[in-house]
Amino acid sequence: MISICDAVIDITSALFSVSSKDLRNPRRSTADIARVRQIAMYVAHVTLALSMRDVGHGFGRDRTTVLYACHQIEDMRDDLEFDRIVSITERVIAAAFGLTEGRGNEVI
């Protein structure tokens, strides 16, 4: 699971033009970095169907942090622009992992 999360971090960092090192940093980050990390954790859980425990382990966090991130992202998806950004991230991650329709909530 760690290698899957590493790939999600690398892809997400490229999409959002942030350092993958910042996303992996176990310490508190700026709000912008934290939001990108939350999106990455959300996509790993929802699109790749990883358990929150596995996502937490892969991101160096615990499962309650992943749970919080998923709730935050879900709540923010009411904003159409934010939803578009998350949807693009989901599609890119799904494509990178070769997912087809029927797997995860958001696929190509």
Secondary structure by P-SEA (a helix, b strand, c coil): caaaaaaaaaaaaaaaccccccccccccccaaaaaaaaaaaaaaaacccccaaaaaaaacccaaaaaaaaaaaaaacccaaaaaaaaaaaaaaaaaaccccccccccc
